């Protein structure tokens, strides 16, 4: 499974949002999409998911244009995990995960016991199987995010698109979610996620794509392309990058200039 984006341009009304976006993602890639608010990250995801048809260029999955795919077939290739989800009804966690099977069920068919086992296995893979009978609205934000990822897993796609999966999560839940996401990539999924934290790219990603003013300004290995100069250009802040020793090798961290912190 491969997803390839070539010369993607996208406009809304008379305003162009994306300019000549091109990249490829393969199994085991965790591609972090970085950039400030309003540069087109969400628009890019809408194009990848087939939600926006107003684009020029090509988006290919295994060499086939998504324009040629029916919605149900595209949903069998690529799954979306939003940054937050507030249900109207307090379905159980297990039933929430089972909703990922919608694309595989016909008409008014009900999930079978084998489907329930698949959903439970997905929860177990993500370390939250103990929550299976809890109300989705009653669990923590981090647990909800993992439940949404489990829902995407039972959708049986190989490509996971995540829109700021750690938004509004506390520090501990950010680490838990990103660690699980990295494990999915290691297992062979293609993961494309947006994040406002460049350190996520250092810690978990093997590829980074930096968008600024609708264009890719850098793309490649996060350790090589994310520099102090790039952060200043894209985010408008001065920082220092430092490598610190860890039990698993060096870890790169970002330290803001004291002037930003009011020091």
Secondary structure, DSSP 8 states (H G I E B T S, - for coil): -EEEEEEEEEEETTEEEEEEEEEEEETT-EEEEE--TTSSHHHHHHHHTTS---EEEEEEETTEEGGGS-HHHHTTTEEEE-S----SS--BHHHHHHGGGGGGS-TT----HHHHHHHHHHHHHTT-GGGTTSBGGGS-HHHHHHHHHHHHHHTT-SEEEEESTTTT--HHHHHHHHHHHHHHHHTT-EEEEE-S-HHHHHHH-SEEEEEETTEEEEEE-HHHH--HHHHHHHH---EEEEEEEETTEEEEEEEE-TTTTT-
